[in-house]
């Protein structure tokens, strides 16, 4: 057993460590205890990633056909290699998308919550083996007693919850906060925590697990989750353009991109200015992200690079905890994919780890990949919901790995 594995078991507590037995740890460079891999090939900038290269030409072609609106960015070792912006951030005000525009991330904002929890672990204010009932009351008894904080972060809580009311229009932070509190307390246990069945729990259950984890952060810190994140995660990472913005800010702040939803007549409408309109996207049918007064993270592409560097440089988490954050904790659905607190991990081209997270809703398509071994970050942020997204990401991966 390596020194890192011993330290991880201490961090987890015996119950948590048992749940992670046999995991792998694709951690960020310096925190590895073994010899560093040969990096000479990674030091090179593949031609396809450069301005005018294959990836740049591909996205430009989509934008020319109005099939892409937003920002793409490739960064190597924290430095921008390619940055392109297309389309409108706000058509009504004639504001174009630009590198520092903030986009709704939808589920692509998932990697930030575990950082907050691991910061509290680092401070000794909780353990990952704590049952959630140790910090919150009002939950179903079996959830309170059997579901641990680790289960929440690992996506193996085994809980389900009623589908959120996507038609409801919220009008204050307080209203959203109380709704989330009550919704989490309607969750039920449908599979044994930590089991394969738990890993395949319903989407609503995953949202409820995140809501419970966020409420644990609030219970431990005595502040709202949003305020804690702004100060201790975004602030420490230098993410000056990113936040949990409210709908009022979305309408008033010219650096926040508006989401444009495709409609039955083929036109796109501004979701935040048309709360009565629904998304037709397979990513979020019937949704309109503007209805939630506050909810998902908004981030700029450069801020996502800053966050990746802040994890690598032990700015937001000390090195052992950064390793715990990025380490694989269970197999994924494909032979080369694994789950981690930071998101989905993939082994690409047989030689490097990629940590990725994507999300989408009405007028929202977002994805960011961290190529852990090669120190690349690829960001795609769009305010359209009908993209050729799989192909865009394939082109990005080919460019970064030198295969295209």
N, C-alpha and C positions, 0 to 999 in steps of 0.2 A: 504493500500500500504506500503511495507517495505521501510526502508531507502535506501536499495540498488536500488529499483525500482525508487525512487525519484531521486537519483543521476544519474541513467542511463538516465532518461528523460532529465536531464540537459545536460549530455554529448552529447546526440543525437541531441538536438534542437527539437522544437516541430514537425517539419515535419518528422524527423527520428523517434521520439518516437511514433508517430501515426502509422508508418509502423510496429512497433514492439509491438503494444498493445497486452497484454495477453501472452507474451512469458515467458518461464521458464529459470532459471539461474543455471545450474549445474556448479558452479564455483569452484575454486581450494582451498578448505579447509578454510584458515583463513579469506578470504574475505567475507564469508557468515555471515549474521547478525543473523541467527537463531542458535539454539543449535546444536552442533556437533553431528552427528549420532554415535551410538555405533560402535566402531571400533575393538573390541576384536577379532572378526572373521577375520577381514582384516589383523591383525597383524601376523597371522600365515602364514607360507610358505607352500602352498599345495604341497604334495609329487610329483604330476605330473609335477611341474615346475622345480624340482631339477635335477641335473645331474644324468642320469640313469633312470629318471622318464618317464612317458608315452609320453610326448611331445618330449623329447630328443630322445627316441627310435624311434618314428615315423619319425622324420626328418632324422635321421641316416639311416633308412631303405630306404628312398627315395634317399639319396645321394649314397648309395651303389649300387643302380640301375641306377645311372647317371640321376636321375629325379630331382635332386636339386643341384644347385651350388650357393654358396653365404654364407650369415651369418644370423643366428637367435640369438636373444638376448632377455632375460627376465630380467627386473630389478625391484626391490621393494624398494621404498623410495630412489631411486637414486643409489642403490647398485646392482651390477650384481648378479643374482641368477644362470643364465644359459647363456653361450656364446659358440656357436659352429660355426666353419667355414669349408666349404667343397668346393672342386673343385679348379679351376684355375682362378686367377685374370687376368693372361696373359699367355696363353699357349705357345706362341712363345718364351717368355723370361723365361718360367718355374717358374713363380711367383704364388704361391698359394694364394687363398683367406685367409684373416685373419681378426681379429676383427677390426683393424683400416683401412681396405680397404674402400675407398670411392666409392659408387655406384650411378649411375644415378637414380634419384627418379622419373623421368617423372612427372605425375600429383600428385604424393605423396608429391611433394615439394610445393603444393598449400598453406599450412598453414603459410608459412613465409611472404608472401606479406601482408596479413592483419595486421601483427605485425608492419610493417613499417608504414602503414597508421595510425594505432592507436597511434603510437609514435608521429606522427605529430599532431594528434588530442589532445593528452595529452599536447603537447607544445603550443596549441592554434593557430596552423598555418593553420588549416582547420577545418571544421565541417563535420559530416557525412551527413548532409542535403544539403551540397553544391551541386549545379548542376555541372556536369563535365565541362560545358562550362565556369565556373568561373575560371578554371585553365588551360584549353587547348583550342586552336583555331583549326579551320579546320575540326571539326567534323560536321556531319549532324546536321541541326538546331534543329530538335526535340530531338535528343540525347543530344545535348549540354544543352537544356533547361529543359528536363523532367527527365533525368536519373541522380540520385544522387550518391554520393560516397557510401552511404549505399547500394544502389541497386547493384553496382558493387561487393561489398564484399559479399552480401547475395545471389548472384546468381539469382537475380530477375530484371536484367537490361532490359530484353526484346529485346536485340539486337541480330542480326545475322550478319555474315560476310562471305565473300568468303572462301572456304576451302583453307588452306595454301598450298603452293606449296611444297609438301613433297619430290619432286625429286630434288629440287634445292640444290646445294652445296655452302654453304657460306664460305668465306675465311677471314673475319675480324670482329671484334666487330662493327666497324663502319657500315659495310654492313648489319649486323643483326639489328642494331639499326635503321637504316633508313627504312629497310623493315618493321619492326614492327610499325614504325610511320605511314608509308603510309597505311599499312594493317588496322590499327585501324580506319583510316579515310575513309575506304570503308564500315564500318559497317552501317547497317540500323536498324531502329526500327521496329520490327515485332509484338510486343505485348506491352500492357500498362505496364510500369515499376511498379513492386510491385505486379502484378496480378499473378494468377495461371498460366496463359499462359506464362508469363515471366519466371516463375520458371522452365518451361519445354522447354526453348529455346534451340536452336541447340548447339551442342558441339563447333562448330567454334565460335558461339557467346560468349560462356563462355571464350574461349581463347582471344577473342577481348576485353571482359570486363577486363580481367586480364592485357592485354597490356595497356589499357587506365588507369587503376589504377596505374600501374608501371610508366607510363608517368606523372601522377599527382605527384607521389613521386619525379620524376626528376624535374618537374616544380617548386615545392615548395622548394626543397633543393638545386637546382643548380648543382647537381652532377648526374652521371649515376646511374640508379637503382642498377646495380650490385655492384658498389663501395659503395653505401649507405648500402646495405644489408651486405656486408662483414664487414663493420666497426660497424654498429649500431645494427645489429641483430645477425649474427654469432659471431662477436667479443665479444659482451656483454654477449652472452650465453656461451662463452668458447668453441665454436665449431671449434677447431683449424684444424680439418681435412676436413672441409666442405667448399664449395665455388661454385660459378658459373664458373667452369673450362672451358677453351677453348679446342678445338680439339688438338692444339699443346701440351697443358699440358697433355691431355688424352694419347697421344702417348708417352710422355717423362717421366711422373711421375709414378713411379712404385707402388705407393699406390692407384692408381685409377684402379678399375676393368673394364676390357673390356667386352662389351656386345656380347654374342654369340647367333646368330639367327639361328633357325632351317630352313633348306633349303629343296627343293622338293626331293632331293636324300636322305634325312634323316640325313645328316651331319649338323654340326653347323659351322658358319663362324663368324669371328671377324668383327663386323659391322664397327668399326672405321678404320680398315685396308682395308675394302672392300666397299667403298662408292657406288659402282655400284650394290651391292646386296640389295634386299628388304626383309622386314619382311613378314612372312606368318601368324604371330600371329593375332588372333582376336582383340588383344589389340591395334594393330597399323598396319593394313595391308598396305603394300607398303612403310612403313616408314623405315628409317635408322637413328638412333639418331646421328650417326657420321657426318651426312651432315650439321647439324647446328653447326656453329663454336663456338657459345656459346648460351646457352638457359636454360636447366633445372638445378636445384640444384643437386649437388653431395654431399652426406653426408655419414658419418660413422655411424654405429649402436650406439656406445657410445655417439656420438654427438647428436643424436636424443633424447637420455635419458637426456643429459645435457640441451637441449632446453626445454624439459618438466619440468625439475626442475627449469630452469630460469623463466618460466612462473609462476610456483607455488610459487617461492620465490620472485616474484616481481622484478626480475633483468632486464628483457627486457620491462616490462610494470608495472606501478604502479597498486596496487590491484584493484581499481575500473575498470580500463581499461582491466586488465586481466580477470575480471568477464564479461565484455562486450565481450571480445574475445571468451570466451568459452561458453557463454550463448546461449541457443537455441533461434532462431529468427523466425522460421516458421516450420510447420509440414513437415515431409519427406514423402516418398512414402509408408512407412509401419507404422502401428499404433504405434510402439515403436521407430521410428526414427525421427530425427529432424535435421534441418540445423542450423549451427552456422558459424561465421566467421572462426573458427578454423578448420572446416571440418564437417563431418557427425557425429551426436550424436546418440547413441543407448542406450536404456535401456536394460540391459542384466540381466538375471535370476530374473527379477522383482525388483531389489534392487540397482543397481548401473549403473552409467553413463559411457559410453565408447566413447571417441572421436577418430575417425579413419580416415585415409586417405590412399588411394591406388593409384597406377598408373602403367602403363606398356607401352612398345613400343618394338621395335625390340631388342631382347636380354636384356630386362629390365622388371623386376617384383619387385615391392616394396610396402610395407605396414607397417604402424606403428600405433599402438593403444595405447591410454593413458586411463587407467582405473582410472577415476578421483577420485572416492570415495575411492578406495582401494590403490591408489598410486602405481600402477604397470604400466610399459611400456613394450609393446611387439613389437619387430622389426623383420621384415623379409625382407632382401635385397638379390636379386638374379640377376645374369647376364645370366639367361636363360629366354626365353619367352614362354616356353611350360610346365609350372608347374601345379600341382594339387593344385592351390592356394587357392581355396575355402576351401578345406579340411584341408590344413595347418593352415589356420586362425581359422577354427572350432576347431581344436586340441589345438591351443594356448588358445582360449577362455575357453574351457573346463578345461585346466590345471590351468589357472589363477583363475577361479571362483570356483575351487575345485570340478568340476563336472566330471572330468576324472581321 
